[in-house]
Amino acid sequence: MDHTFSISGDGIMITPMTAPESELYRQLRNRPEVRARLFSHDEIGKEAQEAWFSRYLSKPGDYMFTVRSEGGTFLGACALYDEKDGRAEFGRIIIDKKAAGRGGVGCIALSLVCRLAKEKMGLHKITLDLYEDNVPARKTYERAGFVRTGLESSEKEPGRMILFMEKEL
């Protein structure tokens, strides 16, 4: 959804994603080490990304954010989506560790988006899901105050478990 929500803190800026940033996000998302941790491992082409971004802009309740350093360096992106009844799902977070140059950027971005969700959007709960074996992401979510709410087998990838988490804002 086209929006104007933004927030900054701890050297990080969270702003609405633009079309050129969507392409940077696609390039980051297509890295093999990133795709391995996502629910969809397929590489995404430029035209498919452009079509996805166009659909996103018109979809109510979906908010894509770019994560940048205070100096403007693109560090990654994240999203709140399926917003409804004071809740939204958090996801699509990918941080470029090299560009970030330090650890903890994902946790800062997550904390800022949670603050934005509560203070600017009036949300009271954020949910998310991830593969249980995605330990770096799971630790980030736990440090940010998310708690486990469920676990189920992945239909897409037998043998892998999907962990569900949430945070009251």
C-alpha positions as CSV (number, residue, x, y, z in Angstrom):
1,M,0.0,0.0,0.0
2,D,1.3,3.4,-0.8
3,H,1.9,5.1,2.6
4,T,3.9,7.8,4.4
5,F,4.8,6.0,7.6
6,S,8.4,6.5,8.7
7,I,10.5,6.4,11.9
8,S,14.2,6.6,12.8
9,G,16.5,5.9,15.7
10,D,19.8,4.3,16.7
11,G,21.3,5.3,13.3
12,I,18.6,3.6,11.3
13,M,15.8,5.1,9.1
14,I,12.6,3.2,8.3
15,T,10.9,4.8,5.3
16,P,8.3,3.7,2.7
17,M,9.8,1.6,-0.1
18,T,10.1,3.1,-3.5
19,A,10.3,1.3,-6.9
20,P,14.1,1.7,-7.2
21,E,14.5,0.4,-3.6
22,S,12.3,-2.6,-4.6
23,E,14.9,-3.5,-7.2
24,L,17.7,-3.3,-4.5
25,Y,15.5,-5.5,-2.3
26,R,15.1,-8.1,-5.1
27,Q,18.9,-8.2,-5.7
28,L,19.5,-8.7,-1.9
29,R,16.6,-11.3,-1.7
30,N,18.1,-13.3,-4.7
31,R,21.4,-14.0,-2.9
32,P,21.6,-17.8,-2.4
33,E,22.3,-17.4,1.4
34,V,19.2,-15.3,1.8
35,R,16.9,-17.5,-0.3
36,A,17.8,-20.5,1.8
37,R,16.1,-18.9,4.8
38,L,12.9,-17.9,3.0
39,F,9.7,-19.8,2.5
40,S,10.1,-19.3,-1.3
41,H,13.6,-20.2,-2.5
42,D,13.0,-19.2,-6.1
43,E,15.0,-16.5,-7.7
44,I,12.8,-13.5,-8.7
45,G,13.3,-11.7,-12.0
46,K,13.2,-8.0,-12.5
47,E,9.8,-8.0,-14.3
48,A,8.2,-10.2,-11.6
49,Q,9.5,-7.8,-8.9
50,E,8.1,-4.9,-10.7
51,A,4.7,-6.6,-11.0
52,W,4.8,-7.5,-7.3
53,F,5.7,-4.0,-6.3
54,S,2.8,-2.6,-8.4
55,R,0.4,-5.0,-6.7
56,Y,1.7,-4.1,-3.3
57,L,1.1,-0.4,-3.8
58,S,-2.6,-1.0,-4.4
59,K,-3.1,-3.6,-1.6
60,P,-4.6,-2.1,1.5
61,G,-3.1,-3.3,4.8
62,D,0.4,-4.0,3.3
63,Y,3.3,-1.7,4.2
64,M,6.8,-2.2,2.8
65,F,9.6,-0.3,4.4
66,T,13.2,0.4,3.4
67,V,15.9,0.2,6.1
68,R,18.7,2.7,5.6
69,S,21.6,4.1,7.6
70,E,21.3,7.7,8.7
71,G,23.8,8.4,5.9
72,G,21.3,7.0,3.4
73,T,23.0,3.6,2.7
74,F,20.5,0.9,1.7
75,L,20.6,-1.8,4.3
76,G,17.6,-3.8,3.5
77,A,13.8,-3.9,3.9
78,C,11.0,-5.3,6.0
79,A,7.2,-5.2,6.0
80,L,4.0,-5.1,7.9
81,Y,1.2,-6.8,6.0
82,D,-2.3,-8.2,6.4
83,E,-3.2,-5.4,8.8
84,K,-6.6,-5.9,10.2
85,D,-8.4,-5.4,13.6
86,G,-5.4,-3.8,15.2
87,R,-3.0,-6.5,14.2
88,A,-0.5,-7.0,11.4
89,E,2.1,-9.6,10.4
90,F,5.7,-8.7,10.3
91,G,8.1,-10.2,7.7
92,R,10.0,-9.9,4.5
93,I,12.9,-8.6,6.5
94,I,16.3,-8.9,4.8
95,I,19.3,-7.0,6.0
96,D,22.5,-6.7,4.0
97,K,25.1,-7.6,6.7
98,K,28.0,-6.2,4.6
99,A,26.3,-2.8,4.0
100,A,25.2,-2.6,7.7
101,G,28.8,-3.1,8.8
102,R,27.6,-4.0,12.3
103,G,25.4,-6.5,14.0
104,G,22.0,-5.8,15.5
105,V,20.5,-3.8,12.5
106,G,17.7,-6.3,12.1
107,C,16.8,-6.0,15.7
108,I,16.9,-2.2,15.6
109,A,14.7,-2.2,12.5
110,L,12.2,-4.6,14.0
111,S,12.0,-2.5,17.2
112,L,11.5,0.7,15.2
113,V,8.7,-0.9,13.1
114,C,7.0,-2.2,16.3
115,R,7.1,1.3,17.7
116,L,5.8,2.8,14.5
117,A,3.0,0.2,14.4
118,K,1.9,1.1,17.9
119,E,2.4,4.9,17.9
120,K,1.6,5.8,14.3
121,M,-0.7,3.0,13.1
122,G,-2.5,2.2,16.4
123,L,-1.8,-1.5,16.2
124,H,-1.7,-3.6,19.4
125,K,-0.2,-6.9,18.2
126,I,2.4,-8.1,15.6
127,T,2.6,-11.7,14.5
128,L,5.1,-13.5,12.4
129,D,6.2,-16.9,11.3
130,L,9.6,-18.4,10.2
131,Y,11.3,-21.7,9.8
132,E,12.3,-22.8,13.3
133,D,15.8,-23.6,12.1
134,N,16.4,-20.0,11.1
135,V,18.2,-19.4,14.3
136,P,19.5,-15.8,13.6
137,A,16.0,-14.5,12.8
138,R,14.5,-16.4,15.8
139,K,17.0,-14.9,18.2
140,T,16.4,-11.4,16.8
141,Y,12.6,-11.8,17.3
142,E,13.1,-13.1,20.8
143,R,15.4,-10.2,21.7
144,A,12.7,-7.8,20.4
145,G,10.2,-9.3,22.8
146,F,8.3,-11.8,20.5
147,V,7.1,-15.0,22.2
148,R,6.4,-18.4,20.6
149,T,2.8,-19.2,20.0
150,G,2.9,-22.3,17.9
151,L,4.8,-24.8,15.8
152,E,3.6,-26.8,12.8
153,S,5.1,-28.9,10.1
154,S,5.9,-27.3,6.8
155,E,3.8,-28.6,3.9
156,K,6.1,-27.1,1.4
157,E,9.3,-28.5,2.9
158,P,8.7,-31.8,4.8
159,G,11.0,-32.1,7.8
160,R,11.1,-28.4,8.5
161,M,9.0,-26.8,11.2
162,I,7.3,-23.4,11.0
163,L,7.4,-21.4,14.2
164,F,4.7,-18.8,15.0
165,M,5.5,-15.8,17.2
166,E,3.7,-12.7,18.4
167,K,4.3,-9.5,20.4
168,E,1.8,-7.4,22.2
169,L,2.6,-3.7,21.6
